Amino acid sequence: MIHLYTDFGLNGPYVGQMKSLIGDAGLSCTDLMHDAPRFRPVHAGYLLAALHSHIPRGSIVIAVVDPGVGSDQRKPVIVECDQRIYVGPGNELFNSLSQRYPNSQWHEITDLPDSVSNTFHGRDIFTPVAIRLQLGESISALAKPMPAPVPQDWSVELDEVIYVDDFKNIWTGLSRHPKGDGGKIVFKNKGIPFASTFSDMKPGELFWYVNSSSLIEIAANQGAASQLLKAQIGDRIEFE
C-alpha cells in the first residue's frame, strides 16, 4: 500500500495528480495526512516519526514537505526504515526517523523520469518511484546507497510545537514529562496541568496529556488551545 504524507492541503490539483498516477498504475493509496507543518521539514519529520509505528509494515510512504524543491539543497531519496519505505526529499524530513531507527538505509534516487518539473517533484519524481517500488522493482535499480545525513546532536525529541490539528490542539515533539503526570507544561509563561483525558477537565480548561501518537499534546476541553495560547509551529515548550 502507498501512503501519502504532504503539506499540500486537499484544495488544488496537487494531491489529485499524485493519486491519478497511482490509480493509473492499477494501485491504491491512502491519505496519511496533507496538512503536515507547511514548509517545515524538521517539524513535519518529528510528526512523521510519531506516526511511523501506526503505518503497516511493508508500506511505501510518499512524504513531501519540500520548500527547497527544484534547488540543489537536497537530494531525492529512498529511506528504508523499520520495514517501511519512505520516498521524498532528503531535506531533514526523514532525520527524526533515522535517529530513532539507526539501522535505516538511505539511497539517493538516480533513475529519474525523463520529464521533471522544477516545482512538483511529488508528482514527477517521488510518485513514479513509489509506483515502481510497489510494482516490484528493486531499490538498487532506482537509487544508489548514501550515508544517512543525521547530525550527531539531532535529538529524538523536540521541545517545540510541531503541529496544530483541526481541533486546535497543540502537538509537541515530546513524549514524556521528566516529572511524570505530576509535572506541569509551561507554555508562554503559563503553567498547564496534566489530565488523562478531556472529560477530566471543565469545558474550556487547558491541560496536557499524552495523545494517541504518544506525544505530549496541549488541549482545552471543548475549546481551542492554540487560539487561547496563540500557539505557532516552532514555539518552545518548557517543564515545571
C-alpha positions in Angstrom: 0.0 0.0 0.0 1.2 3.5 -0.8 0.5 6.2 1.8 0.7 10.0 1.1 2.1 12.5 3.6 2.3 16.1 2.4 1.9 19.7 3.3 -0.1 20.3 0.1 -3.6 20.6 1.6 -6.6 19.0 -0.1 -7.5 22.0 -2.1 -6.0 22.5 -5.5 -4.6 20.0 -8.1 -1.6 18.6 -6.3 -2.8 15.6 -4.3 -5.2 14.6 -7.1 -2.5 14.5 -9.7 -0.4 12.2 -7.5 -3.4 9.9 -6.8 -4.2 9.9 -10.6 -0.7 8.5 -11.3 -1.1 5.8 -8.7 -4.6 4.8 -9.9 -3.4 4.7 -13.5 -0.8 2.1 -12.4 -3.6 0.0 -11.0 -2.6 0.7 -7.4 -4.4 2.1 -4.4 -3.2 4.6 -1.8 -4.3 6.2 1.4 -4.1 9.7 2.7 -1.9 9.7 5.8 -2.3 13.5 6.0 -2.0 16.5 3.8 -1.7 19.3 6.5 1.8 18.4 7.7 3.6 21.5 9.0 3.9 23.7 5.9 7.5 24.5 4.7 8.8 22.9 7.9 10.6 19.6 7.1 12.1 19.4 10.6 8.8 19.7 12.5 7.0 17.6 9.9 9.7 15.0 10.3 9.1 14.7 14.1 5.4 14.3 13.4 6.0 11.6 10.7 8.3 9.7 13.1 5.4 9.7 15.7 3.0 8.3 13.1 5.5 5.7 11.9 4.5 2.8 14.2 0.9 3.1 13.1 1.8 2.6 9.4 1.7 -1.1 8.4 4.9 -2.9 7.8 5.6 -3.3 4.1 4.1 0.1 3.3 5.6 2.7 1.0 5.2 6.3 2.1 5.5 9.3 -0.3 6.4 12.1 2.1 6.7 15.6 0.7 7.4 18.7 2.7 9.9 20.4 0.4 10.5 24.2 0.5 13.7 23.6 -1.5 12.1 21.8 -4.4 13.9 22.4 -7.7 17.1 23.5 -6.0 20.3 21.7 -5.2 19.6 22.0 -1.4 18.6 18.4 -1.2 18.7 15.0 -3.0 15.6 12.9 -3.8 15.9 9.9 -1.6 14.5 6.5 -0.6 14.8 5.6 3.1 14.3 2.0 4.3 13.2 2.2 7.9 11.9 -0.5 10.2 10.2 -2.5 7.3 8.7 0.6 5.7 10.0 2.5 2.7 9.9 6.3 2.5 10.3 8.3 -0.7 10.8 12.0 -0.7 13.2 14.9 -0.4 16.4 14.4 1.7 16.0 17.8 3.5 15.7 16.8 7.2 12.2 15.3 6.7 13.5 11.8 7.5 16.2 12.7 10.0 14.0 12.0 13.0 13.1 8.6 11.7 16.7 7.8 11.0 17.7 8.9 14.5 15.0 6.7 16.1 15.9 3.7 13.9 19.7 3.8 13.4 19.6 0.8 11.1 17.8 2.8 8.5 19.2 2.6 5.0 19.4 5.7 2.8 19.5 5.8 -1.0 19.8 8.7 -3.5 17.4 8.3 -6.4 19.4 8.3 -9.6 16.9 6.8 -12.1 14.8 10.0 -12.7 11.9 10.3 -15.1 12.7 12.0 -18.4 10.3 14.9 -17.7 10.6 16.6 -14.3 9.2 20.0 -13.5 11.1 22.4 -11.3 8.4 22.7 -8.7 6.4 19.5 -8.4 8.7 16.6 -7.6 5.9 14.9 -5.6 4.2 14.1 -8.9 7.2 13.9 -11.2 9.8 12.0 -9.1 8.5 10.6 -5.8 5.2 9.2 -7.0 6.7 7.4 -10.1 9.4 6.0 -7.9 7.0 4.8 -5.3 4.8 3.2 -8.0 7.8 1.3 -9.4 8.7 0.0 -6.0 5.2 -1.1 -5.3 5.1 -2.9 -8.6 8.2 -4.9 -7.6 11.3 -3.1 -8.8 14.3 -3.1 -6.5 15.7 -0.1 -4.8 19.0 -0.8 -6.4 17.5 -0.3 -9.8 16.4 3.1 -8.9 18.9 4.5 -6.5 22.4 4.3 -5.0 23.4 3.9 -1.4 24.2 7.1 0.5 25.1 7.9 4.2 22.3 8.9 6.5 22.7 12.7 6.9 21.7 12.9 10.5 23.7 15.4 12.7 25.2 13.8 15.9 23.3 16.3 18.1 19.9 15.6 16.5 17.6 14.8 19.4 14.9 12.0 19.4 12.6 14.6 21.0 11.9 18.2 20.2 10.7 20.7 22.8 8.7 22.7 20.4 5.2 22.8 18.9 5.2 20.6 15.8 1.6 20.6 14.7 -1.8 22.1 15.4 -4.7 19.9 14.4 -8.3 20.8 13.3 -9.5 20.8 16.9 -6.8 23.5 17.6 -4.9 21.1 19.9 -1.2 21.7 20.2 1.1 18.7 19.4 4.7 18.8 20.7 7.7 16.8 19.7 8.0 15.4 23.3 6.8 12.0 24.5 7.3 12.4 28.3 7.5 14.9 31.2 10.6 14.4 33.4 8.3 14.6 36.5 5.6 12.3 35.0 1.9 13.1 35.4 2.6 15.4 38.4 4.5 17.9 36.3 3.3 21.0 34.5 4.0 22.1 31.0 5.0 25.8 30.7 4.0 27.5 27.5 4.4 31.2 27.1 4.9 31.6 30.9 1.6 29.8 31.6 1.7 26.6 33.7 -0.6 23.9 32.3 -1.5 20.8 34.4 -1.8 17.2 33.4 -5.1 15.3 32.8 -5.6 11.8 31.5 -8.3 12.9 29.1 -10.7 15.7 28.1 -13.6 14.8 30.4 -11.3 15.2 33.4 -11.4 19.0 32.9 -14.1 21.5 32.8 -15.1 23.0 29.5 -12.5 25.5 28.3 -9.8 24.4 30.8 -6.3 23.9 29.4 -4.4 20.7 30.2 -1.7 18.5 28.8 -1.8 14.7 28.1 -0.1 12.1 26.0 -2.0 11.6 22.8 -2.7 8.6 20.6 0.6 9.1 18.8 2.5 9.0 22.1 3.3 12.7 22.0 2.6 15.4 24.6 -0.3 17.5 23.5 -1.8 20.7 25.0 -5.6 20.9 24.7 -8.6 22.6 26.1 -11.8 20.6 26.8 -14.2 21.6 24.1 -12.0 24.5 23.4 -9.3 25.8 21.0 -6.0 25.6 22.9 -3.9 27.0 20.0 -6.1 30.1 19.8 -6.2 30.6 23.6 -2.4 30.4 23.7 -1.7 31.9 20.3 0.5 28.9 19.5 2.5 28.6 16.3 4.8 25.9 14.9 8.2 26.2 16.5 7.1 27.7 19.8 9.1 26.4 22.7 7.8 24.0 25.4 9.2 24.0 28.9 8.7 21.9 32.0 7.8 22.8 35.6 
